[in-house]
Amino acid sequence: QVQLVESGGGLVQAGGSLRLSCAASGSIENINTMGWYRQAPGKQRELVASIPGAGSTIYADSVKGRFTISRNISKNTMYLQMNSLKPEDTAVYYCRGGRRVVGPYYWGQGTQVTVSS
């Protein structure tokens, strides 16, 4: 089993910044891919950014140039630096980790990000 715990969410004004963290524990040897997802009220959960492996990164078009995903393997922690935040970035942000392609995948409990205009 893998446990993922997000932190760093909060309320910020448009144009501001936040850094989310996702700490992994448990059977972390089962994790070779991690990513951030978000779900706004009334909308489906969507991919924000991911580290599929081998140093590559993937970003949703809506966050390219504003968000940066990173991972500190020694600390078993993944980060999402969010700059130039917009009201449309308001959502619950979830961390996901697992074994690429074959799974299983694990989710954190989510952290709320609210961007005021």
Residue pairs with C-beta under 8 A, 6 or more apart in sequence:
1 26
1 27
1 106
2 24
2 25
2 26
2 27
2 28
2 30
2 31
2 97
2 98
2 106
3 24
3 25
3 26
3 106
4 22
4 23
4 24
4 95
4 96
4 97
4 106
4 107
4 108
5 22
5 23
5 25
5 108
5 109
6 20
6 21
6 22
6 93
6 94
6 95
6 108
6 109
6 110
6 111
7 20
7 21
7 22
7 23
7 111
8 18
8 19
8 20
8 21
8 111
9 18
9 20
9 93
9 111
9 112
9 113
10 18
10 112
10 113
10 114
11 114
11 115
11 116
12 18
12 85
12 113
12 114
12 115
12 116
13 115
13 116
14 85
14 86
14 87
14 115
14 116
14 117
15 84
15 85
16 85
16 115
17 81
17 82
17 83
17 84
17 85
18 82
18 85
18 113
19 79
19 80
19 81
19 82
20 36
20 79
20 80
20 82
20 93
20 95
20 111
20 113
21 77
21 78
21 79
22 34
22 36
22 77
22 78
22 79
22 80
22 95
22 97
22 108
23 75
23 76
23 77
24 31
24 34
24 76
24 77
24 78
24 97
25 76
28 76
30 98
30 99
30 104
31 97
31 98
31 99
31 106
32 53
32 99
32 100
33 50
33 51
33 52
33 53
33 97
33 98
33 99
33 100
34 50
34 51
34 71
34 78
34 95
34 96
34 97
35 47
35 48
35 49
35 50
35 51
35 52
35 58
35 69
35 95
35 96
35 97
36 47
36 48
36 49
36 50
36 69
36 78
36 80
36 93
36 94
36 95
36 96
37 45
37 46
37 47
37 48
37 93
37 94
37 95
37 96
38 45
38 46
38 48
38 89
38 91
38 92
38 93
38 94
38 113
39 45
39 46
39 91
39 92
39 94
39 110
40 88
40 90
40 91
40 92
43 91
45 94
46 60
47 58
47 60
48 59
48 60
48 63
48 67
48 80
48 93
49 57
49 58
49 59
49 60
49 63
49 67
49 68
49 69
49 80
50 57
50 58
50 69
51 57
51 58
51 69
51 70
51 71
51 78
52 58
52 100
53 100
57 69
59 67
59 69
62 88
63 82
63 89
66 82
66 83
66 84
66 85
67 80
67 81
67 82
67 83
68 80
68 81
68 83
69 78
69 79
69 80
69 81
70 78
70 79
70 81
71 77
71 78
71 79
72 78
72 79
78 95
78 97
80 93
82 89
82 113
85 113
85 115
86 115
87 115
87 116
87 117
88 115
89 113
89 115
90 113
90 114
90 115
91 112
91 113
92 110
92 111
92 112
92 113
93 110
93 111
93 112
93 113
94 107
94 108
94 109
94 110
95 107
95 108
96 105
96 106
96 107
96 108
97 105
97 106
98 104
98 105
98 106
99 105
